[in-house]
Amino acid sequence: MSLLTPTVVTILEAMLQALAILLGAVLLGAVMTIVERRLLGLWQDRYGPNRVGPFGSLQLVADMIKILFKEDWIPPFADRPVFVLAPAIAMAALLLSFIIVPLTPSWGVADLHIGILFFLAMAGISVYAVLFGGWASGNKYALLGAMRVSAQTLSYEVFMGLALMGVVAMAGSFNMREIVAAQQGIWFIVPQFFGFCTFLVAAVAVTHRAPLDQPEAEQELADGYHIEYSSMKFGMFFIGEYIGILLVSALIVTLFFGGWLGPWLPPFLWFALKTGAFAVLFVLLRAALPRPRYDRVMHFGWKVCLPLTLINLLLTGAAILLIAPSGN
């Protein structure tokens, strides 16, 4: 009698899918580092990486060798257990967030009914990683970066969640697959355009990407919360930032641009093309926009994005009530 019963086969397939998606996220995050540098070179009219390998194609390998073999030094004034734990929390929170993203109708790690809530919970946990790293480093610049992270991320997460409530109301579910299915007729970017705009701004702020990279601002904080990190610990923070770009790009595609939906091409290819386009947009924002002053970043979040998000949610609720059958 074969041990590979239908239940066992289903479990093995799910485990392989999870492993492929999570490893793919890490590898693509690493590849994004070299893609970003090449694109920045193109847009800023300079060469970019072009020495290691043909057209700089082996620069990623050189960077990984440097990170892996660099001395793993911990400052004597640091709180060692918390210092070591911080990058692990950062990487784990990002990778766990990927489990809710459906790549195709049949490919995804977990089909959670609380998918969006799970993402918001993981985004909240990732704040602790940066706070731990900045505080445990025993460095004033790292601590200032950690304080900026806590203020900026918690502020922008408020309307990040509210920006998604219009999508939830229209789809009638927190489940990511059901949200994609609800976009068969029209993508939510059309009725939820203002929700998309505020979510995109919040995503840039939560991932600490330029121009909202206040926690890492090299000019005044000399790299901020991870200034004392080296070797693989720094690598986890560094690659984690690019994994975050891929994560929020995939979420934008799933929530506002129909996920894998599209004509002619296979579902996975549609999802990959859309996600890649938004990942490139994140790089373009870094290339084109200057970093605003910190107080203006906070004012923009509370005085512009939050009211716009609330207005969008109010209009969405009113439209749903008007369109719904009178008997419901």
C-alpha positions, 0 to 999 in steps of 0.5 A: 500500500502506498504511503502517498495518499491524496492527503499526503500528496496535497501536504507535500505540494503545499510545502513545496509551493511554500518553499519555492515562494519563500526562497524565490522572494529571498533570491529576487530581493537579492537580484533587486539590489543589482537591478536597482543600481543598473536602473539608477545608473541609466536614469541618472546618466552614469554607468552603474555597476560595470566592472565585475562580469559582463555589464556588471552582471556578477556584481551581485555575487561580489556583494554576497561574497563580501557580506558573507565573509566580512567580520561579524563584529558586535560592538562591546557597548551593544545589548548582544541578545537584542542586537542579534535578534533584531535582523532575524525579526525583520527578515522573518516578518517580511517572509511570513507576510508573503504567505498571504500573496496568491501568485495564481489561482492555484499557487500560494502558501496559505489561503487565509480568510484574514489575509489583509489583517495578517499583513498589517499585523506583520507590518506592525511586528517589523517595527519592533525589529528596527526599534530593537536594532536601534536601541541595542546598538548603543549608538545615538545615530542608531537610536535616532533612526529607530525613533524616526522609524517608530514615529513614521511607520506607526503614523503611516500604518494608520491610513495604510490599513484604512486605505485597504478598507475600501477594497475590503468593503467592495470585495466583501472579504479580507481573503486575497483570492476573493479580492482578486476574484471580485476584480473580474469586471473592473480592477479596483484601481478605478473605484479605489484610486485615492485608496491606491494613492494613499496606500502607495505613499504609506508603502514607501514610508513603511519600507523606508524607501527614498524619498521617505527613507528618514530612518536611514538618512545617510546625510544626517544619520550616517545610515541610522538604525543599522549603522553598527551592523555588519556581515550577515546581520547587515545583509538581513536588513539590507536584503529585507528592504528589497524583499519589502519592495517586492512584497508591497508591489505584489500586494498593490497588484493583488489589491488594486490591479487584478492580481493574476487577471489578464488576457492571453498570457498565463496568470503567473506571467501577468502577476510577475509583469505587474509586480515587476512594474511596481518594483521598478516604480520604487526605484524610479521614486528614489532616482527622481525625488529628493528627501523631504524634511522629517517634520514635513513627512509627518505633516503630509501623513496626518494632514493630507493622506489621512483625511484623503483616506477617510474621505475615500472610505466614506464615499466607498461606503455611500456608493455601496449603500446606494448600489446595494439592492433595497432589500439587503 
